[in-house]
Amino acid sequence: MTASNVSTSAPIARFRNKTTVGLLAALFGCVGAHWWYLGRRQAWLVSATGVALMIASAFADIWYENPAFFLLFIPILGGFIEAIVLCLMSDVRFDGFYNPGLVRERPSGWGAILIAIFTLLIGTVALMFGIAMIVIYVWTALGWLEGFDLNSD
């Protein structure tokens, strides 16, 4: 083999781990970390959207009443849903999509299942929080909570 053949050879594909993808999607799905790991082409768009919404909600007087904060729930919940879907996908199907031609050394095991359970728990809490905040915000704006003290002890 000559030096010119080595430099022009195709890069070696790396094996993508289902547990790692699920963890990245669950923890950093709002900025698309799992998209970068999987090599998806529009990963920069998800990252830019998530960061822009975080910055926009951080500069508000009351960050949790900012519309950008509510829009940030879309990529957050999207990351949770993708984490569950990717973790519960069969190894054969996952490898067919993201590891074509590569051989899995061992089954993904309980790690992916535990991440899916954790993500379902945290995602449900986040969804309920988001729905509650939207309901309180809308009802307050419509005047339906006039005279009702939300801060009473």
N, C-alpha and C positions, 0 to 999 in steps of 0.2 A: 504494500500500500504506500502510495506516495503522499507527501505532505499536502498536495492540492486536493486529494481525495478526502482527507480527514477534515479539512476546513470547509468543504462544501457539502458534507453529509448532513442529513436532516437531524434536527435535535431529537434527543431521546424523550419519548413521552413519559411523563411521570404518573405514577399511580395516584388516583384521588381517593381518599378514604371517606367513607360514608359518615362515620362518626365525626370526623373533623368538619365536614361540610355542614352537618346538622348543628354542631356547636357554634360555628361561625354564623350561621343563619339565625340561630336563636339569640346570640349575644350581640352581634353586629350587623344584623339584617337590615337595619334602617339605613346603613351606609353601603350596603351591598358587598360586604367582605366575602361572602360565599360566592358571589358572582365572579369576583377576581380569582378566587381559588379554583373555580370550575372553568375559567378561561372564557367566559361569555363575552361577546363583543361589546355590548352596551353597558358594561360594568361602570364605566366612568359617569354615565348619566344617572344611575341610581345613587352613586356616591355624591355627586354634585347636588342632586335634589335633597338628599338627607342632610348634608352639611348646610345647605342654604336654609332649609326649614329650621334647623337647630339654631343657626345664627339669628334668623328672623325672630324666633320665639325668645331668644336670650335678651334681645334688645328691647323687649316690651316692658312696660311698667309692671304689669302683672302677667308673668309669662304663661300661666296656665289659662288665662282668658284670651290669649292671642290666637287668632285663626290659624297661624302657622303651626302652633302647638297641636291643634286638632288635625291639621293636614299631615303632621308628622306621624300620627297614628296609622296612616295608610302604609308607609313603608315598614313601620315597626310590626304591625300585624301581618303584613306580607312576608316578612322574614320569619315570623313565628309559623305561619302556615307552610312556607317552604321547608322549614326545618322539620316539621312533622311529616310532610310528604316525602322528603328525601330520606329521612331516617326509617320510615316504614316501608319504603320501596324495597322490593326483593333485591338481593345481591346480584342476581343474574341481570335483571332489568337495569339496575344502577350501572353495572359494569358495561352493559351494552350501550348506554348513553354516554357515559363519562370516562370509561376505561376500555375503549375498543381495542382489541388485540392484546390486551394485557391480562395476565393471569393473577387471580386473587390467591394469596397464600393461605388464608384461613377465613372463615365466615366472619362477618362483622360483629356478631355476638350481641351481648346485652348492653353494650355502651350506647349504641344507636337507639335502642328501645328506651333506655333510661333518659336519654336526651329528649326523645319524643314526649315522654310522660312529663318531664320537667317543663318543656316548652308549652305543652297543653295547659298545665297548671298556671304558669306565669302569663301566658297569652290570654287565658280566660279572665284573670284578674285585671290585666291591662285593658281588655275590651270592656269589661264592666265599669272600670274607672272612667274610660273615655265616654261611654254612653251616659253615665251619671253626670259627668261634667257638662256634656252637651245639653242634657235635659235641664240641669240647673241654670245654665247660661241662657238657654232659650226661654225658659219659663220666667226668669228674672227680667229679661228684655221685654217680654210680652206683658209683664205686670201681674202674672198669675200668682206670684209669691208675695204680693203686697201685704204687709202686716205680719208675715211669717218670719220669725227670727231663726235663721239657720245656725247662728252661733250661740244659742241659748244653752245654759248648763243644766 
